[in-house]
Amino acid sequence: MLIGEVARRSGVSARMLRHYESLGLVRPSGRTDSGYRQYSGEDIQRIFHIETLRSLGLSLREIGRAFVDPGFTPSALVDDLIQQTRERIAAETELLTRLRRIDAADPAGWEDVLQVVALLQALASKSPSARQRAAMSSVDEVPPPTEALVEAALNETDPNVAGALRWALARSGDHASALLAQGLGSPVAAVRERAVRSLAEMPGGGATAHLRDALAHPDVVVRGHAAVALGTHGMTDTLPTLIEMIVEGRNDTDAADALSVLAGDATTADRIATTLVDHLARDTTAAPARGRLTQALAGIPGTRASHALAELAHDADPSVALTAAYLLQLRDAG
């Protein structure tokens, strides 16, 4: 079969067939009387083998080795190709993400595109100060891509940068809240905590709804941050979680502060005081927890809390009695 016919049937151009010949990959078995290349059935089969290996990502040099080197094992080659493909997919995915974020910023011109790219690069910088400046920067014409801010906030370990990112996200609207809420499902505890802390600083009903859902989250840290945030905004359904935090000593100071805010309503204040006293009376409540519960009563106004402190001033636990007596003195002075 002549080269033109081979090219037509195989889909490999005559120029490429000549290139294969120059590399020694496949040589026509014969020549016609006129000197034209003539390919045998075995030659054509070799061409198809070359194309098959090329489709797997092998270079022509690797294909040549595969044909002549008995030590060139398929398993090692395939493992290497898998790694190369993974790296290529990762690079292409990263590029696609960057392009989508630029597109989401709706740039009006190339200057806007350059500004967004510069911001994305700064957010990914190894320098905490550079990341913080990027978070605090305000681009008048092109807003920062929300997805990039959320990703940065969920992965940031520096507390100063994290605060700046939460500040920036608080100005990004409900779309940011929805993306942050996805972080609550992360298998990484630190990411879940960053997500709920960011939601706690987000304004609007969207963030509030996600925080309400977080009150039932299996992660106690997530539940705690959500309860404190909602409690300071007067939401009484946080009471069980806040009191649980005081009993267990998890962020109990913030929990007690949130209870004080909720106690601004007289009915709620009596309810809180009654619940605290109930926990104090339980035999299963350990001494450190009783001390924290007694201290929490200090921020609860009303006669119910005062009566409870008066009784606790004579508690069998000297530490509890001393704390209650001191708190009563402060209430009387107030």
GIFENMO-V198953 format. One record per residue. N is the residue number from 1. RES is the residue in three letters. PHI is phi in radians with two decimals (* if undefined). PSI is psi as a letter, one per 40 degrees, with the letter a starting at -180 (* if undefined). Layout:
n=N res=RES phi=PHI psi=PSI
n=N res=RES phi=PHI psi=PSI
This chain:
n=1 res=MET phi=* psi=h
n=2 res=LEU phi=-1.35 psi=i
n=3 res=ILE phi=-1.06 psi=d
n=4 res=GLY phi=-1.13 psi=d
n=5 res=GLU phi=-1.17 psi=d
n=6 res=VAL phi=-1.06 psi=d
n=7 res=ALA phi=-1.08 psi=d
n=8 res=ARG phi=-1.18 psi=d
n=9 res=ARG phi=-1.43 psi=d
n=10 res=SER phi=-1.60 psi=d
n=11 res=GLY phi=1.44 psi=e
n=12 res=VAL phi=-1.70 psi=h
n=13 res=SER phi=-1.13 psi=i
n=14 res=ALA phi=-1.05 psi=d
n=15 res=ARG phi=-1.10 psi=d
n=16 res=MET phi=-1.20 psi=d
n=17 res=LEU phi=-1.08 psi=d
n=18 res=ARG phi=-1.17 psi=d
n=19 res=HIS phi=-1.16 psi=d
n=20 res=TYR phi=-1.02 psi=d
n=21 res=GLU phi=-1.14 psi=d
n=22 res=SER phi=-1.14 psi=d
n=23 res=LEU phi=-1.53 psi=e
n=24 res=GLY phi=1.40 psi=e
n=25 res=LEU phi=-1.32 psi=d
n=26 res=VAL phi=-2.64 psi=h
n=27 res=ARG phi=-2.10 psi=h
n=28 res=PRO phi=-1.04 psi=h
n=29 res=SER phi=-1.22 psi=d
n=30 res=GLY phi=-2.68 psi=a
n=31 res=ARG phi=-2.35 psi=i
n=32 res=THR phi=-1.37 psi=i
n=33 res=ASP phi=-1.03 psi=d
n=34 res=SER phi=-1.54 psi=e
n=35 res=GLY phi=1.59 psi=e
n=36 res=TYR phi=-1.35 psi=i
n=37 res=ARG phi=-1.14 psi=h
n=38 res=GLN phi=-2.29 psi=h
n=39 res=TYR phi=-1.77 psi=h
n=40 res=SER phi=-1.53 psi=i
n=41 res=GLY phi=-1.06 psi=d
n=42 res=GLU phi=-1.14 psi=d
n=43 res=ASP phi=-1.09 psi=d
n=44 res=ILE phi=-1.15 psi=d
n=45 res=GLN phi=-1.09 psi=d
n=46 res=ARG phi=-1.13 psi=d
n=47 res=ILE phi=-1.06 psi=d
n=48 res=PHE phi=-1.15 psi=d
n=49 res=HIS phi=-1.10 psi=d
n=50 res=ILE phi=-1.05 psi=d
n=51 res=GLU phi=-1.13 psi=d
n=52 res=THR phi=-1.11 psi=d
n=53 res=LEU phi=-1.17 psi=d
n=54 res=ARG phi=-1.12 psi=d
n=55 res=SER phi=-1.15 psi=d
n=56 res=LEU phi=-1.49 psi=e
n=57 res=GLY phi=1.80 psi=e
n=58 res=LEU phi=-1.27 psi=i
n=59 res=SER phi=-1.38 psi=i
n=60 res=LEU phi=-1.11 psi=d
n=61 res=ARG phi=-1.15 psi=d
n=62 res=GLU phi=-1.14 psi=d
n=63 res=ILE phi=-1.12 psi=d
n=64 res=GLY phi=-1.05 psi=d
n=65 res=ARG phi=-1.12 psi=d
n=66 res=ALA phi=-1.04 psi=d
n=67 res=PHE phi=-1.37 psi=d
n=68 res=VAL phi=-2.03 psi=e
n=69 res=ASP phi=-1.76 psi=h
n=70 res=PRO phi=-1.17 psi=d
n=71 res=GLY phi=-1.46 psi=e
n=72 res=PHE phi=-1.47 psi=g
n=73 res=THR phi=-1.39 psi=i
n=74 res=PRO phi=-1.08 psi=d
n=75 res=SER phi=-1.08 psi=d
n=76 res=ALA phi=-1.12 psi=d
n=77 res=LEU phi=-1.15 psi=d
n=78 res=VAL phi=-1.13 psi=d
n=79 res=ASP phi=-1.03 psi=d
n=80 res=ASP phi=-1.15 psi=d
n=81 res=LEU phi=-1.15 psi=d
n=82 res=ILE phi=-1.08 psi=d
n=83 res=GLN phi=-1.11 psi=d
n=84 res=GLN phi=-1.07 psi=d
n=85 res=THR phi=-1.17 psi=d
n=86 res=ARG phi=-1.06 psi=d
n=87 res=GLU phi=-1.11 psi=d
n=88 res=ARG phi=-1.17 psi=d
n=89 res=ILE phi=-1.11 psi=d
n=90 res=ALA phi=-1.07 psi=d
n=91 res=ALA phi=-1.15 psi=d
n=92 res=GLU phi=-1.19 psi=d
n=93 res=THR phi=-1.14 psi=d
n=94 res=GLU phi=-1.09 psi=d
n=95 res=LEU phi=-1.12 psi=d
n=96 res=LEU phi=-1.09 psi=d
n=97 res=THR phi=-1.06 psi=d
n=98 res=ARG phi=-1.10 psi=d
n=99 res=LEU phi=-1.14 psi=d
n=100 res=ARG phi=-1.11 psi=d
n=101 res=ARG phi=-1.21 psi=d
n=102 res=ILE phi=-1.12 psi=d
n=103 res=ASP phi=-1.11 psi=d
n=104 res=ALA phi=-1.14 psi=d
n=105 res=ALA phi=-1.29 psi=e
n=106 res=ASP phi=0.90 psi=f
n=107 res=PRO phi=-1.14 psi=i
n=108 res=ALA phi=-1.50 psi=d
n=109 res=GLY phi=-2.80 psi=a
n=110 res=TRP phi=-1.15 psi=d
n=111 res=GLU phi=-1.10 psi=d
n=112 res=ASP phi=-1.14 psi=d
n=113 res=VAL phi=-1.04 psi=d
n=114 res=LEU phi=-1.11 psi=d
n=115 res=GLN phi=-1.13 psi=d
n=116 res=VAL phi=-1.15 psi=d
n=117 res=VAL phi=-1.07 psi=d
n=118 res=ALA phi=-1.08 psi=d
n=119 res=LEU phi=-1.15 psi=d
n=120 res=LEU phi=-1.09 psi=d
n=121 res=GLN phi=-1.15 psi=d
n=122 res=ALA phi=-1.17 psi=d
n=123 res=LEU phi=-1.14 psi=d
n=124 res=ALA phi=-1.68 psi=e
n=125 res=SER phi=-1.14 psi=i
n=126 res=LYS phi=-1.38 psi=e
n=127 res=SER phi=-1.56 psi=h
n=128 res=PRO phi=-1.02 psi=d
n=129 res=SER phi=-1.15 psi=d
n=130 res=ALA phi=-1.16 psi=d
n=131 res=ARG phi=-1.15 psi=d
n=132 res=GLN phi=-1.16 psi=d
n=133 res=ARG phi=-1.08 psi=d
n=134 res=ALA phi=-1.11 psi=d
n=135 res=ALA phi=-1.16 psi=d
n=136 res=MET phi=-1.46 psi=e
n=137 res=SER phi=-1.20 psi=i
n=138 res=SER phi=-2.19 psi=h
n=139 res=VAL phi=-1.64 psi=h
n=140 res=ASP phi=-1.10 psi=d
n=141 res=GLU phi=-1.41 psi=d
n=142 res=VAL phi=-2.15 psi=h
n=143 res=PRO phi=-1.22 psi=i
n=144 res=PRO phi=-1.10 psi=i
n=145 res=PRO phi=-1.09 psi=h
n=146 res=THR phi=-1.06 psi=d
n=147 res=GLU phi=-1.04 psi=d
n=148 res=ALA phi=-1.19 psi=d
n=149 res=LEU phi=-1.12 psi=d
n=150 res=VAL phi=-1.12 psi=d
n=151 res=GLU phi=-1.05 psi=d
n=152 res=ALA phi=-1.12 psi=d
n=153 res=ALA phi=-1.14 psi=d
n=154 res=LEU phi=-1.28 psi=e
n=155 res=ASN phi=-2.00 psi=e
n=156 res=GLU phi=-1.34 psi=h
n=157 res=THR phi=-1.86 psi=d
n=158 res=ASP phi=-1.36 psi=h
n=159 res=PRO phi=-1.11 psi=d
n=160 res=ASN phi=-1.20 psi=d
n=161 res=VAL phi=-1.16 psi=d
n=162 res=ALA phi=-1.04 psi=d
n=163 res=GLY phi=-1.11 psi=d
n=164 res=ALA phi=-1.14 psi=d
n=165 res=LEU phi=-1.18 psi=d
n=166 res=ARG phi=-1.14 psi=d
n=167 res=TRP phi=-1.06 psi=d
n=168 res=ALA phi=-1.17 psi=d
n=169 res=LEU phi=-1.16 psi=d
n=170 res=ALA phi=-1.09 psi=e
n=171 res=ARG phi=-1.84 psi=e
n=172 res=SER phi=-1.85 psi=e
n=173 res=GLY phi=1.52 psi=a
n=174 res=ASP phi=-1.18 psi=d
n=175 res=HIS phi=-1.07 psi=d
n=176 res=ALA phi=-1.13 psi=d
n=177 res=SER phi=-1.05 psi=d
n=178 res=ALA phi=-1.12 psi=d
n=179 res=LEU phi=-1.20 psi=d
n=180 res=LEU phi=-1.11 psi=d
n=181 res=ALA phi=-1.07 psi=d
n=182 res=GLN phi=-1.11 psi=d
n=183 res=GLY phi=-1.14 psi=d
n=184 res=LEU phi=-1.16 psi=e
n=185 res=GLY phi=-1.64 psi=e
n=186 res=SER phi=-1.13 psi=i
n=187 res=PRO phi=-1.29 psi=e
n=188 res=VAL phi=-1.68 psi=h
n=189 res=ALA phi=-1.05 psi=d
n=190 res=ALA phi=-1.11 psi=d
n=191 res=VAL phi=-1.17 psi=d
n=192 res=ARG phi=-1.06 psi=d
n=193 res=GLU phi=-1.16 psi=d
n=194 res=ARG phi=-1.10 psi=d
n=195 res=ALA phi=-1.12 psi=d
n=196 res=VAL phi=-1.25 psi=d
n=197 res=ARG phi=-1.16 psi=d
n=198 res=SER phi=-1.20 psi=d
n=199 res=LEU phi=-1.07 psi=d
n=200 res=ALA phi=-1.10 psi=d
n=201 res=GLU phi=-1.77 psi=e
n=202 res=MET phi=-1.51 psi=h
n=203 res=PRO phi=-1.42 psi=i
n=204 res=GLY phi=1.69 psi=i
n=205 res=GLY phi=-1.20 psi=d
n=206 res=GLY phi=-1.10 psi=d
n=207 res=ALA phi=-1.12 psi=d
n=208 res=THR phi=-1.07 psi=d
n=209 res=ALA phi=-1.09 psi=d
n=210 res=HIS phi=-1.17 psi=d
n=211 res=LEU phi=-1.18 psi=d
n=212 res=ARG phi=-1.08 psi=d
n=213 res=ASP phi=-1.08 psi=d
n=214 res=ALA phi=-1.21 psi=e
n=215 res=LEU phi=-1.11 psi=d
n=216 res=ALA phi=-1.80 psi=e
n=217 res=HIS phi=-1.20 psi=i
n=218 res=PRO phi=-1.17 psi=d
n=219 res=ASP phi=-1.45 psi=h
n=220 res=VAL phi=-1.14 psi=d
n=221 res=VAL phi=-1.18 psi=d
n=222 res=VAL phi=-1.08 psi=d
n=223 res=ARG phi=-1.01 psi=d
n=224 res=GLY phi=-1.12 psi=d
n=225 res=HIS phi=-1.10 psi=d
n=226 res=ALA phi=-1.13 psi=d
n=227 res=ALA phi=-1.13 psi=d
n=228 res=VAL phi=-1.10 psi=d
n=229 res=ALA phi=-1.09 psi=d
n=230 res=LEU phi=-1.28 psi=d
n=231 res=GLY phi=-1.10 psi=d
n=232 res=THR phi=-1.22 psi=e
n=233 res=HIS phi=-1.83 psi=e
n=234 res=GLY phi=1.45 psi=e
n=235 res=MET phi=-1.64 psi=h
n=236 res=THR phi=-1.29 psi=e
n=237 res=ASP phi=-1.23 psi=e
n=238 res=THR phi=-1.53 psi=e
n=239 res=LEU phi=-0.94 psi=d
n=240 res=PRO phi=-1.00 psi=d
n=241 res=THR phi=-1.20 psi=d
n=242 res=LEU phi=-1.09 psi=d
n=243 res=ILE phi=-1.20 psi=d
n=244 res=GLU phi=-1.04 psi=d
n=245 res=MET phi=-1.11 psi=d
n=246 res=ILE phi=-1.16 psi=d
n=247 res=VAL phi=-1.08 psi=d
n=248 res=GLU phi=-1.53 psi=e
n=249 res=GLY phi=1.30 psi=f
n=250 res=ARG phi=-1.79 psi=h
n=251 res=ASN phi=0.89 psi=f
n=252 res=ASP phi=-1.20 psi=d
n=253 res=THR phi=-1.13 psi=d
n=254 res=ASP phi=-1.14 psi=d
n=255 res=ALA phi=-1.12 psi=d
n=256 res=ALA phi=-1.14 psi=d
n=257 res=ASP phi=-1.10 psi=d
n=258 res=ALA phi=-1.14 psi=d
n=259 res=LEU phi=-1.10 psi=d
n=260 res=SER phi=-1.08 psi=d
n=261 res=VAL phi=-1.15 psi=d
n=262 res=LEU phi=-1.12 psi=d
n=263 res=ALA phi=-1.33 psi=e
n=264 res=GLY phi=-1.12 psi=d
n=265 res=ASP phi=-1.61 psi=h
n=266 res=ALA phi=-1.06 psi=d
n=267 res=THR phi=-1.11 psi=d
n=268 res=THR phi=-1.16 psi=d
n=269 res=ALA phi=-1.04 psi=d
n=270 res=ASP phi=-1.13 psi=d
n=271 res=ARG phi=-1.12 psi=d
n=272 res=ILE phi=-1.13 psi=d
n=273 res=ALA phi=-1.05 psi=d
n=274 res=THR phi=-1.07 psi=d
n=275 res=THR phi=-1.15 psi=d
n=276 res=LEU phi=-1.08 psi=d
n=277 res=VAL phi=-1.13 psi=d
n=278 res=ASP phi=-1.02 psi=d
n=279 res=HIS phi=-1.18 psi=d
n=280 res=LEU phi=-1.11 psi=d
n=281 res=ALA phi=-1.43 psi=e
n=282 res=ARG phi=-1.32 psi=h
n=283 res=ASP phi=-1.16 psi=d
n=284 res=THR phi=-1.43 psi=e
n=285 res=THR phi=-1.39 psi=h
n=286 res=ALA phi=-1.23 psi=i
n=287 res=ALA phi=-1.01 psi=d
n=288 res=PRO phi=-1.05 psi=d
n=289 res=ALA phi=-1.16 psi=d
n=290 res=ARG phi=-1.10 psi=d
n=291 res=GLY phi=-1.13 psi=d
n=292 res=ARG phi=-1.18 psi=d
n=293 res=LEU phi=-1.12 psi=d
n=294 res=THR phi=-1.11 psi=d
n=295 res=GLN phi=-1.12 psi=d
n=296 res=ALA phi=-1.11 psi=d
n=297 res=LEU phi=-1.10 psi=d
n=298 res=ALA phi=-1.05 psi=d
n=299 res=GLY phi=-1.60 psi=e
n=300 res=ILE phi=-1.86 psi=h
n=301 res=PRO phi=-1.35 psi=i
n=302 res=GLY phi=1.84 psi=i
n=303 res=THR phi=-1.20 psi=d
n=304 res=ARG phi=-1.07 psi=d
n=305 res=ALA phi=-1.18 psi=d
n=306 res=SER phi=-1.12 psi=d
n=307 res=HIS phi=-1.07 psi=d
n=308 res=ALA phi=-1.12 psi=d
n=309 res=LEU phi=-1.15 psi=d
n=310 res=ALA phi=-1.09 psi=d
n=311 res=GLU phi=-1.22 psi=d
n=312 res=LEU phi=-1.22 psi=d
n=313 res=ALA phi=-1.12 psi=e
n=314 res=HIS phi=-1.98 psi=f
n=315 res=ASP phi=-1.17 psi=i
n=316 res=ALA phi=-1.15 psi=d
n=317 res=ASP phi=-1.46 psi=h
n=318 res=PRO phi=-0.98 psi=d
n=319 res=SER phi=-1.13 psi=d
n=320 res=VAL phi=-1.13 psi=d
n=321 res=ALA phi=-1.08 psi=d
n=322 res=LEU phi=-1.13 psi=d
n=323 res=THR phi=-1.10 psi=d
n=324 res=ALA phi=-1.09 psi=d
n=325 res=ALA phi=-1.08 psi=d
n=326 res=TYR phi=-1.12 psi=d
n=327 res=LEU phi=-1.15 psi=d
n=328 res=LEU phi=-1.11 psi=d
n=329 res=GLN phi=-1.06 psi=d
n=330 res=LEU phi=-1.13 psi=d
n=331 res=ARG phi=-1.16 psi=d
n=332 res=ASP phi=-1.13 psi=d
n=333 res=ALA phi=-1.16 psi=d
n=334 res=GLY phi=-1.18 psi=*
